């Protein structure tokens, strides 16, 4: 599989880890690039459409922030296979189904470059065009 789901660390634990890291000697601080964030709007410019802030990301950890700007529930599912196309179903990781005006996040790690499909899994939405491809380099 090309995607690995990453668990979210709670804010209080994360804050503790950041504070603890400052106690390390200067040479002990690891250098790591921050993961990318992709903003995703569901339901705009039309109800059965996604708008992504970027169409391409690098391999590694990526957080997708989904906002439902439509009038019906939507979710975002990323397919695990980097084969591309426009699926109406696939194996992968998804946000919960969210109501209009709500937001959700999905953090995944792309280990393999390729073209990954994304779609809304609400019955009928993908067939109405709520799909797309994300390029991972």
Residue pairs with C-beta under 8 A, 6 or more apart in sequence:
1 80
1 81
1 91
2 80
2 81
2 82
2 110
2 111
2 112
2 114
2 116
2 136
3 78
3 80
3 92
3 93
3 108
3 109
3 110
3 111
3 116
4 108
4 109
4 111
5 93
5 107
5 108
5 109
6 61
6 107
6 108
6 109
8 105
8 107
9 17
21 29
33 60
35 60
35 61
35 62
35 63
35 107
36 54
36 57
36 58
36 60
36 61
36 62
36 63
37 62
37 63
37 64
37 65
38 52
38 53
38 54
38 57
38 62
38 63
38 64
38 65
38 134
39 52
39 53
39 65
39 67
40 50
40 51
40 52
40 53
40 64
40 65
40 66
40 67
40 76
41 50
41 51
41 66
41 67
41 69
42 49
42 50
42 66
42 67
42 68
42 69
42 70
42 74
42 75
42 76
42 120
42 130
43 49
43 68
43 69
43 70
43 71
43 72
43 74
43 100
44 51
44 69
44 70
45 51
47 70
47 71
47 72
48 120
48 125
48 128
48 129
48 130
49 129
49 130
50 76
50 118
50 120
50 130
50 131
50 132
52 132
52 134
55 134
55 135
56 134
56 135
56 136
56 137
57 110
57 134
57 135
57 136
57 137
58 136
58 137
59 110
59 111
59 112
59 113
59 136
59 137
60 109
60 110
61 107
61 108
61 109
62 107
62 108
62 109
62 110
63 105
63 106
63 107
64 76
64 78
64 95
64 105
64 106
64 107
64 108
65 103
65 104
65 105
66 74
66 75
66 76
66 95
66 98
66 103
66 104
66 105
66 106
67 102
67 103
68 74
68 98
68 99
68 100
68 101
68 102
68 103
69 100
69 101
70 100
71 100
72 100
72 122
73 97
73 98
73 99
73 100
73 122
74 97
74 98
74 120
74 122
74 125
74 130
75 94
75 95
75 96
75 97
75 98
75 104
75 120
75 121
75 122
76 94
76 95
76 104
76 106
76 118
76 119
76 120
77 90
77 92
77 93
77 94
77 95
77 118
77 119
77 120
77 121
78 92
78 93
78 94
78 106
78 108
78 116
78 117
78 118
78 134
79 87
79 90
79 91
79 92
79 116
79 117
79 118
79 119
80 90
80 91
80 92
80 93
81 90
81 91
81 116
81 117
82 112
82 113
82 114
82 115
82 116
82 136
83 114
83 115
83 117
84 114
84 115
84 116
84 117
84 133
85 115
85 117
85 133
86 117
86 119
86 126
86 131
86 132
86 133
87 117
87 119
87 126
87 131
88 119
88 126
88 127
88 131
89 119
89 121
89 126
90 117
90 119
93 106
93 108
94 106
94 121
95 104
95 105
95 106
96 104
97 121
97 122
98 104
110 116
110 136
112 136
113 136
113 137
114 135
114 136
115 133
115 134
115 135
115 136
116 133
116 134
116 136
117 131
117 132
117 133
117 134
118 131
118 132
118 133
118 134
119 125
119 126
119 130
119 131
119 132
120 126
120 130
120 131
